[in-house]
Amino acid sequence: MVSKDQAIGGVIFIVCAVAGLFYVVTLLYPQWLGYFNLKDTGSIQFWIVAVPVLVAFIAIMGIGAWIAGQWQRHRHQNQLKKSQAKWKQKKRKLKINC
């Protein structure tokens, strides 16, 4: 008996294996798509390369944007902590001088 996580992992593995096989076969032998009345093999090979490149580009840009957002938020929090610390020091000095 497999757990729910193992079953999901198995399904993901099968989907990825089928997609990978489809990709490689279509890239190397696009004529097999003639069974589906797709005759323009040059266009098929172009799109079979262009779509994963586009997805990878968007993923890399998304990761870069996420990193920049994390960096900016972290930097802003550090500046806020520093200004709060300075304000507390000034407040202490004012109490001592009074």
C-alpha positions in Angstrom: 0.0 0.0 0.0 1.4 3.4 -1.0 0.8 6.6 0.8 -0.9 9.6 -0.8 2.4 11.4 -1.2 3.9 8.4 -3.0 0.9 8.1 -5.3 1.2 11.8 -6.2 4.9 11.4 -6.8 4.3 8.4 -9.1 1.7 10.4 -11.1 4.1 13.3 -11.4 6.9 10.9 -12.5 4.7 9.3 -15.2 3.5 12.7 -16.5 7.1 14.0 -16.7 8.3 10.8 -18.4 5.6 10.9 -21.0 6.1 14.7 -21.6 9.9 14.1 -22.0 9.4 11.2 -24.4 6.9 13.3 -26.4 9.4 16.2 -26.5 12.4 14.2 -27.6 10.5 12.1 -30.2 8.8 15.2 -31.6 12.1 17.2 -31.8 14.0 14.4 -33.5 11.2 12.9 -35.6 8.3 15.4 -36.1 6.9 13.5 -39.0 5.0 11.2 -36.6 2.6 14.1 -36.0 1.4 13.5 -39.6 -1.1 11.1 -38.1 -2.8 14.2 -36.7 -2.7 16.1 -40.0 0.2 18.2 -38.9 2.5 18.4 -41.9 4.7 21.5 -41.4 7.6 19.8 -39.6 9.8 23.0 -39.6 7.1 24.9 -37.7 6.6 22.0 -35.3 10.3 21.8 -34.5 10.5 25.6 -34.0 7.6 25.6 -31.5 8.8 22.5 -29.7 12.0 24.4 -28.9 10.5 27.9 -28.5 7.9 27.0 -25.9 10.3 25.5 -23.3 12.7 28.4 -23.9 9.9 30.9 -23.3 8.8 29.0 -20.1 12.4 28.9 -18.8 12.9 32.6 -19.6 9.7 33.6 -17.7 10.6 31.3 -14.8 14.1 32.9 -14.5 12.6 36.4 -14.7 10.1 35.5 -12.0 12.8 34.1 -9.7 14.9 37.2 -10.3 11.9 39.4 -9.4 11.2 37.4 -6.3 14.8 37.6 -5.2 14.8 41.4 -5.8 11.6 41.8 -3.8 13.0 39.8 -0.9 16.2 41.8 -1.0 14.4 45.1 -1.0 12.1 44.1 1.8 15.0 42.8 3.9 16.9 46.0 3.3 13.9 48.1 4.2 13.4 46.2 7.4 17.1 46.7 8.4 16.8 50.4 7.8 13.7 50.5 9.9 15.4 48.7 12.7 18.3 51.1 12.6 16.1 54.1 12.7 14.1 52.7 15.6 17.3 52.0 17.5 18.5 55.6 16.9 15.2 56.9 18.1 15.4 54.8 21.2 18.9 56.2 21.9 17.8 59.7 21.5 14.8 59.1 23.8 17.1 57.7 26.5 19.4 60.7 26.2 16.5 63.0 26.6 15.3 61.2 29.7 18.8 61.3 31.2 19.3 65.1 30.5 15.9 66.1 31.9 
